[in-house]
Amino acid sequence: MKKCPRSSLMSALLTGILFGAAVTAQADTRLVSTDALATELIFALRADKYLVAVDVTSHLPPNYRPLKIVGYHRNLSAEGLLSLSPTLVIGSEHMGPAPALDALRQAGVTLLQLPSPDHPQQLRDNIQRVAEPLGLTETVTPLLARLDQQLLALESQPVTGSSAAFLLATDPTKLRLAGHGTTGEAFIRLTGGHNVADFTNYRTVSAESLLAMDPDIIILAGQEKDRALDSFLKSNPVLAHSRAARSGHIIAVDGSTLVAGLSLASIEEARQLTLAVKAD
C-alpha cells in the first residue's frame, strides 16, 4: 500500500512565500472569510493581513496571529459578523442563512459568494473573483501562472483508463463512496481516471460491494493520511484482496484540501497521486 507524500503546497501558500508582489487593497480593508477555499486563496494572494476572522473549516499556518472564528458558514450570525466591522465577507454559494446575509448587505458590507469548484477553470475564476475587489492585480497573475504549471504537470502523468473509488475516510468502518456530482468525482477527473460509482452524491457501501466493483485505485480522503491505510484495511480486511490493494494503489490524500471543492492544494494532492500510480 502507498501513502501519497504529504503536500507542502498548503503550508507554502499559507506562509505566503510563493509570491512576493505587494498587495494593493485599501489599508482600512477588514476581511472575513467564511470558507476554507476562500481562506486558501486569500493567503495565496498575500491578502491575509486584512483578515480579521475565518470560519471553522479554514486552515491557518502554525503560530499565526489570533483571528476571530465566525463558526459554520451555513449558520452565520449577522450580529457576530457586524461586531467585527467587516468591509468584505467572502464565502461559498452555501453561505447563510439568508436573513444574516441580508443584514450584512443592509449594513453596507460587500459580500462575495464563490461557487464550489468542480473543475480547474472554476478555481481560476474564483481566484480572479477574490483578487478583483481587493485590487490584487500584481499577485493574481503569478498565482494563475503557478496553477497552470501545476495543471500541466498533472496532465503529463494522467491515470487514463483507470477506474477509481473515492472514499471519505473519516470513519474507516463506514465506506462513504463518492458518486456523480461530488467533489470526490471531480478529484478523480483531475487524475484522468473515471469513477467506479454508478450513482449520484455520496452513498455508504459495504466492503464486499466495493470489492465487487474492483477499482484500479482506491482513494482515501481523510484528516490523517499516515494512519488512513492501516485503519482502512484493519476495518475492511476483505479489501486486501482487491485489485487496488494487490497493485499497491490504495492511496491516502488530505481530505481537508477538498472540503470546499477543488482547491490549490488538492491539485497538488492529485499530482502526487498520479506520480505514485505511475511509479509502478
QUICORPE-V507366 format. One record per backbone hydrogen bond with DSSP energy under -1.0 kcal/mol. NH is the residue of the N-H (numbers start at 1). CO is the residue of the C=O. If there is no record, write none. Layout:
nh->{NH:NH}
co->{CO:CO}
This chain:
nh->{12:13:14:15:17:29:31:32:33:34:39:40:41:42:43:44:45:46:47:50:51:52:53:54:56:58:64:68:70:75:76:81:82:83:84:85:87:88:89:90:91:93:95:96:101:102:103:104:105:106:107:108:109:110:112:114:123:124:125:126:127:128:129:130:131:132:135:136:137:140:143:144:145:146:147:148:149:150:151:152:153:154:155:156:157:159:162:164:165:167:168:169:174:176:177:178:179:180:186:187:188:189:190:191:193:194:196:201:203:205:210:211:212:213:214:217:218:219:220:221:222:228:231:232:233:234:235:236:239:240:241:242:246:247:248:249:251:253:255:257:258:261:262:267:268:269:270:271:272:273:274:275:276:277:278:279:280}
co->{8:9:10:11:12:26:50:88:53:90:35:36:37:38:39:40:41:43:42:47:48:31:31:68:71:55:61:52:54:72:96:77:78:79:81:82:30:30:110:32:112:114:92:73:97:98:99:100:101:102:103:105:104:87:89:91:119:120:121:122:123:124:125:126:127:128:132:131:135:136:139:140:141:142:143:144:145:146:147:148:149:150:151:152:154:191:159:194:217:219:176:221:171:174:203:166:201:199:182:183:184:185:186:187:188:162:164:180:177:175:206:207:208:209:210:163:249:165:251:167:253:224:227:228:229:230:231:232:236:237:238:239:242:243:245:244:218:220:222:254:255:258:117:263:264:265:266:267:268:269:270:271:272:273:274:275:277}
